[in-house]
Amino acid sequence: MARTASLSGFPEWLPQERLVELHVLDTLRKTFELHGFSSIETRAVETVGQLLRKGEIDKEVYGLSRLQDDEGEAAKSDKADPNALALHFDLTVPFARYVVENAGYLAFPFRRYQIQKVWRGERPQEGRAREFTQADIDIVGDGELPFRYDVEIALVIAEALSALPIPDFRLRINNRKLAEGFYRGIGLTDTAGVLRSIDKLEKIGAAKVAELLKSELGATDEQAGLALELATIRTEDTSFVDHVRALGVKDDLLDEGLNELEQVIQAAVQRAPGKVVADLSIARGLDYYTGTVVETVLVGHEQLGSICSGGRYDALASKGNRRFPGVGLSIGVTRLVSRILSQELVKASRSVPTAVLVALNSDDSWSAAQDIAAQLRGRGIATEVAAKAEKFGKQIKFADRRGIPFVWFTDDDGKHQVKDIRSGEQIDADPASWTPDEEDLYVRITTAG
């Protein structure tokens, strides 16, 4: 089980916990690369002006400044200075900047994945940290980006999550055009404000959202009721279209959004059955989303919040008259791993990568033991050499404490044997050819139970 961090909101993993995180990262990386996404890394620091271009997230941004200026006096950060430095709060905004600056070197549509730390000054709680790892995939076009990529992104994420040793999940998908067109059709012109209120639905409930719509946006009882009725629509197929039509609202943008969402759900029903639902309560708080929006929950762990979110953004990246529309999703790796560990949802086959400990007959045999270890490592077998020539029983106990399954012995005549300390079986072995069973060669992460 994960430990409580000594500095709240900044988790650190024990070695066996880190093995679980690495398994998650390696699985995601493999899936992303199978679909042709290239890895990039952006700097951790952006200017405040760059970070705050879209969305109301200034309270979550960590500013960055030197403790002392050139004169040796304490530096004072100026939050209003757009050129002040801050740590990025997500990977999408830095990626947009990266695309603009490197457009001449990229082939479009550009497919990227990015796995990095991000920082947010939030109140720490389960599933919500101040420093955490995200794994993003995005596809960005030059001038235009066909809608089919919205469909593809959802399917790639469904495949990636299905490959992880986690509980069942659901991608909850909506479309901003659908929602904005509907609000416009019922006479609510501040569509961004309505979206921000609807985004609070699961946190504060329908009654309080209705009050927000009426008190802050001037909605009538009928308008608030229709907005909330739209948000209750949730289907595992394309029948949501008929449900929306039945509300009797007319608007061209609504029609466009309905058509786009229908395409995503239709493809998911065919290629990722049971993993995707049309959920018209999903809004996403950041203002840069313009079409498809996604949040993902673990079934039975909905209180954890979304483990993967994102959507379509058409205006986040631009250079003069040149626009770079994109669509992407971000997996909250730290949130996911924290729940996996706290609920003991998976187990590692051992606590260290090492498969073999080469025992020492005497301190003089250390060099020969290193030769044996080198032979084993040369064939992909993780091996370490005992630190000192204690009694064999103590060396075996050390291996057991470390979680190492095999101990290698060489007698004075040069005869080699390897012992499986779990079963007690000991057999003759040749360092040039012996290999453990596949299940013992690498650490395996499997679903518990």
Secondary structure by P-SEA (a helix, b strand, c coil): cccccccccbbbbcaaaaaaaaaaaaaaaaaaaaabbbbbbcccccccccccccccccccbbbbbbcccccccbbbbcccccccccccccaaaaaaaaaaaccccccccccbbbbbbbbbbccccccccccbbbbbbbccccccccaaaaaaaaaaaaaaaaacccccccbbbbbaaaaaaaaaaacccaaaaaaaaaaacccccaaaaaaaaaacccccaaaaaaaaaaaaccccccaaaaaaaaaccccaaaaaaaaaaaaaaaaaaccccccccccccccccccccccccbbbbcccccccccccccbbbccccccccbbbbbcccccaaaaaaaaaaaaccccccccccccbbbbbccccaaaaaaaaaaaaaaaccccccccccccaaaaaaaaaaacccbbbbbcccbbbbbbcccccbbbbbbccccccccccccbbbbbcc
